[in-house]
Amino acid sequence: MKAEQLQSAEGCTLEGPLLITPQVFGDLRGFFFESWNQKAFAAALEADGQPVPGFVQDNHSRSARGVLRGLHYQLPPHPQGKLVRCVLGEIFDVAVDLRRSSSSFGQWVGARLSGANHQQLWVPEGFAHGFMALTDQAEVLYKTTDFWHPGCERAICWNDPTLAVSWPFADPQVSAKDGAAPAWLDLSAADFFT
């Protein structure tokens, strides 16, 4: 397994999110790879100076082309880290730094995850997360480090001009809830991480 940091649109490396590429063994019959290996994941995080989380839940999402889900996060005392992968189709997956003490506060990184490249994005606590389906159907699996807690749940408007995420499609399909999410400049200090 290879783990690498991603660069923001501004060209700086964001500490925290990691793009994880597994070793895939394939031939004419198909392929095999370890989609989750606790030892390898822990080693990648420790090498990056991050604490190793435990996962409590797996989620499975299916979206049609142009569907955008996000930008979602949970505040303490129930923040969520997410390990995201696309098993069918392709998505553009995004993490936004919400840590006020970070030099990359307010910056984002994105990666194309697909059933073909088998890559995963680690989105640690302190980041908002969202993705857009790029193919007719996209199925996403992700592990979370805490359960859903409605009182801690927050969202940021997907097309916020301050964040300026470069989504592949300009007019995605979003839920009413995501469409009503507040803008970055409308958030209070309590809506961020320290």
FENNORQUI-V377394 format. One record per pair of residues at least 24 apart in sequence whose ideal C-beta (glycine too) atoms are under 6 Angstrom apart, sorted by the first residue. I is the first residue (numbers start at 0). J is the second residue. Records with the same first field share a line. If there is no record, write none. Layout:
I->J + J
//
This chain:
0->39
2->43
5->108
7->106 + 108
9->106
11->103
13->96 + 103 + 108
15->123
16->94 + 108 + 122
17->121
18->110 + 118 + 120
19->119
20->118
21->117
23->117
32->117
52->80 + 144
54->142 + 144
55->146
56->143
57->142
58->141
59->140
60->139
61->138
62->132 + 137
64->132 + 134 + 135
65->168 + 171 + 172
66->132 + 172
67->131 + 157 + 171 + 173
68->130
69->128 + 129
70->95 + 127 + 129 + 155 + 157
71->128 + 154
72->127 + 153
73->151 + 152
74->151
77->145 + 148 + 151
78->124
79->143 + 144 + 145
80->123 + 124 + 144
81->122 + 128 + 141 + 143
82->119 + 121 + 142
83->120 + 141
84->119 + 140
85->112 + 113 + 114 + 137 + 139
86->114 + 138 + 140
87->114 + 138
88->134 + 136 + 137
89->113 + 133 + 134
90->130 + 132 + 137
91->131 + 167
92->120 + 130
93->129 + 164
94->122 + 126 + 128
95->127
96->126
97->125 + 127 + 191 + 192
98->125 + 192
99->191
100->193
107->164
125->192
127->155
131->166 + 171
133->167
153->190
154->180
155->180
156->180 + 182
159->183
//
